Amino acid sequence: MMKKIMEVPGQVSFGQAFKDFWRGYIEFNGRSTRAGYWWMRLVVSVWMGILLTGTTVSVVNFGMQFFTGERSTTVITAMIVFIALLILSSLALFLPDLALSVRRSRDVGLRGRGTLVIWAVMVVLEVIVMAQRMATQLAYEGPYGRPGFAGQPWLTNWVTLVFGLIFLIMAVLPTDLFTVKAESNGFMKFFFRVKTPAGADSSAADEATQPSATAQSETSSVADPSAPTASEAPKK
């Protein structure tokens, strides 16, 4: 089982974010703070940027050599290595990157099922966009091949962009910003977490119960008035 990630705001360093990213490879139930999210977003972006740049350069070099009739083993090897690393990295980072995004949404205040609904809507919209783009290639009007109205995906493109901006904004928001009160309606509770007192989690709740436990122990330690005192104890 993967370790549940419960990051605390203001206590996540780069090293902690890196470890949590891999320990929570498929952990969607925890929480990741802004620091934990953006540290790894920076690492992943830099790494994938290097691979994309290397792949592009190697493919261009291979193409130039192909047209000039030259054959360089180094260029071919570099192209194969960069393409393989790009594919493997994309596959290896897909799940932990998705889990990190979900944990960031949960940290802001969304519930798991609320996040799932939003992601499902985004996927459906992307499918619609792809279908409309295919329709653009097939629907033509006039002799010059002007795309037909049925194939214009401008509306779904805008909706997808809006959802993307929503997730981007949520990624920069502080912890528990979208939590709701206990008396909120069921619709709000479906999407958002109920705010705990003072943002307390399970560990804080345990600490909150300590005074009562201490009071009970102190109460039990008080002598029973009916019990004999040390001075009244029978002497040998």
Buried (B, 14 or more C-beta within 10 A) or exposed (E): EBEEBBBEBEEBEEEBBBBBBEBBEEBBBBBBBBBBBBBBBEBBEEEBEBBEEBBEBBBEBBEEBEEEEEEEEEBBEBBEBBBEBBEEBEEEBEEBBEBBBBBBBBBBBBBBEBBBBBBEEBEEBEEBBEEBBEBBEEBEEEEEEEBEEEBBBEEBBEBBEEBEEEBEEBBEBEBBEBBBEEEEEEEBBEBBBBBBEEEEEEEEEEEEEEEEEEEEEEEEEEEEEEEEEEEEEEEE
